[in-house]
Amino acid sequence: MAYSRVNARGQTYYLHSREVALRNHRVQRIFFFAKTIKDGALDSLPAGYEVVENARTGLPVLRKRTRATANGG
């Protein structure tokens, strides 16, 4: 089952991951939320990341945990 997040507006989003090629030919993994389950859906949050919600759009966003939030302070 894909990791899901319900925002403040009651909409459900599913976490996905994809490998993309950058202009300098480096490959980088990106994380994104979508309203439907597609290829690349993840079952859980990656280690060291947390979900925050954009206050204006309601879209959930994945960000790296800071040292303060990781320690609970």
C-alpha positions in Angstrom: 0.0 0.0 0.0 1.4 3.4 -1.0 2.2 6.0 1.7 -0.7 8.5 1.8 -1.3 11.8 3.4 -4.6 13.7 3.8 -4.2 17.5 3.8 -6.2 20.0 5.7 -8.7 20.2 2.9 -9.5 16.5 3.0 -7.7 15.6 -0.2 -5.5 12.4 -0.3 -2.1 12.4 -1.8 0.3 9.5 -2.4 4.1 9.6 -2.2 6.2 8.7 -5.3 9.8 8.6 -6.2 11.5 8.8 -9.6 15.1 8.9 -10.9 15.7 11.9 -13.2 18.7 12.8 -15.4 19.9 16.3 -14.9 21.5 18.5 -17.5 25.0 17.6 -16.4 24.1 13.9 -16.9 23.9 13.2 -13.2 21.0 11.1 -12.0 19.1 12.3 -9.0 16.1 10.8 -7.1 13.1 13.1 -6.6 10.1 12.6 -4.3 6.7 14.0 -5.1 3.0 13.6 -4.1 0.2 12.8 -6.6 -3.5 12.4 -6.2 -3.5 8.9 -7.8 -1.2 5.9 -7.3 1.2 5.6 -10.2 4.5 3.8 -11.0 7.1 4.6 -8.4 4.7 4.8 -5.4 6.5 4.3 -2.1 5.2 2.3 0.9 6.8 4.5 3.5 8.6 7.8 4.1 12.3 7.7 3.4 14.6 7.9 6.4 15.5 11.5 7.5 12.5 13.1 5.8 9.2 14.6 7.0 6.0 15.8 5.4 4.9 19.5 5.6 1.9 21.1 3.9 2.1 24.2 1.8 -0.2 26.7 3.6 -1.4 28.3 0.4 -2.0 25.3 -1.9 -2.5 22.5 0.6 0.0 20.3 -1.3 2.1 18.1 0.9 5.8 18.4 0.4 8.7 16.2 1.5 11.6 17.8 3.2 14.7 16.7 5.0 14.5 16.9 8.8 16.6 19.5 10.4 18.6 18.7 13.5 16.2 20.5 15.7 13.1 18.6 14.5 15.0 15.3 14.5 15.8 15.8 18.2 12.3 16.8 19.1 13.1 20.4 19.9 
